[in-house]
């Protein structure tokens, strides 16, 4: 997915969010934003929004001299989600279709997006997801493909959100699946890292695989060769969140094995793909191609 003019204001909003987290004074924020505006002019519009966002974020970190401004916020998100974990897990495993309900829980966690929206109501999002489900729903196809699948990759997204992904992993484990869970090697926004995976216990139920990077999404050109080969050879990839959505389309040869699981938070993306802003989406990569 190529970046467009609509993405530029989001780059700057993310930069402001970083500076808020780092308690940068307002006057200094202005100076940083003016410097970033010049930097944004150098970005390649043919690159993905996730990749360009990463470059802007890393430039922001360099300027403000803070390589993980979201560290405390990630800890708080994990703690909040862990408080809700047992009740969510109980609801899922007592349902008629634990797999379907665990996917709803996982997508509800996608609201924990501190890059753009720093306030969220996770309990409300969970209730909405359980009650209304997906606007675009390729669950029957996913369920069918899982019947003959053994190895599953989940491309993780945010801290906090990773806790609700645990419920999905537990369901898949009970189905006899091997689950690989992808996290970032270095901090970027509030994306989950190995430290987060260990903090919430994901490492006890899934094989943790790092990207080798501190970039948003999973850019095929830059991730570790180990991860690239894993993605190309597993049976199914469940992609969480927008940055993974924007970058995993580079793995063109396996789109029929990828299922994108996210909340639509971008007006441009909604318009381009005929989604509605706020939609909860579970869509197969091949079906996604038909919407582009």
Buried (B, 14 or more C-beta within 10 A) or exposed (E): BEBEEBBBEBBBEBBBBBBBBBEBEEEEBEEBBEBBEEBBEEBEEEBBBBBBBBBBBBBBBEBBEBEBBBBEBBBBBBEBBBEBBEEBBEBBBEBEEBBBBBBBBBBBBBBBBBBBEEEBEBEEBBEBBBEEBBBBBBBEBBEEBBEEBEBBBBBBBBBBBBBBBBBBBBBBBEBEBBBBBBBBBBBBBBBBBBBBBEBBBBBEEBBBBBBBBBBBBBBBEBBBEEBBEBBEEBBBBBBBBBBBBBBBBBBEEBBBBBBBBBBBBBEBBBEBBEBEEEBBBBBBBBBBEEEE
